[in-house]
């Protein structure tokens, strides 16, 4: 007897779920025949299913005419609930599916230079490894709000503000002061940090304060104000300007690694470098419900993103 009752209850739940989908499809398609084609049913079968639904609820959901179907007030309320429940069901199924083969859209935010030079080159292998993930990457030096859903994963530099987000360290990059051999041949090579006062120093434009560069001399850390006639919002641009002989700049080593390796840019004042390092993190909404696509991408970055030690 108990077994029979459980089967009947299960069948009733399944019937209600089918009714929700069928009713939402009828309204969306605008007719019984179009809904039938969508669901693989005859128009009469769809009509009978709606009749049974209305009979069970004891209200009229649709007003039928030869031209159109019109929702009643009760029908509109039922449609809103049906769509909400079906959307929740889709979310649950997607969450469960994510625990198997990672899939779905992965929205990534990265800084302009680091994203272009270090993150983007890794994405080809990533999508080959996880073909069901759709990668959506945005490169910007503006901070996107991950907690508000503007991105699934953001790659951040430097100290992190307090937030409910989960952060995973991916690596770190040194800051390095560089100039082109041509510039140094024309203007001379600084031997001590104070020599920079006689040089054109190219700096970032997103700091409100006066540009200052940190140094260490005789065991003492201090900062030096510098001046120049060009500013930019990313290290790659500053590196290109230095490469063109416009001046001396201080940037993340990753953004000028190739130019240093080829001799097109020369590190200077290295003996006065205070170990100026920026940490790189991936930040994301963590917890037990973190989608698999986010987890595998963060793992992949931690595995493949090189730590620059120039």
Buried (B, 14 or more C-beta within 10 A) or exposed (E): EEEEEEEEEEEEEEBEBEBBBBBBBBBEBEBBBBBBBBBEBEBEBBBEBBEEBBEEEEBEBBEEEEEEBEBBEBBEEBBEEBBEBBEEEEEEEEEEBBEEEBBBEBBBBBBBBBBBBBBBEBBEEBEEEBEEBEBEBBBBBEEBEBEEEEBBBBBBBEEEEEEEBBBBEBBBBBBBBBBBEEBBEEBEBBEEBEBBEEBBBBBBEEEEEEBEBBBBBEEEEEEBEBEBEBBBBBBBBBBBBBBEBBBBBBBBBBBBBEBBEEEBBBBBBEEBBBEBBBBBBBBBBBEEEBBBBBBBBBEBBEEBBEEBEB
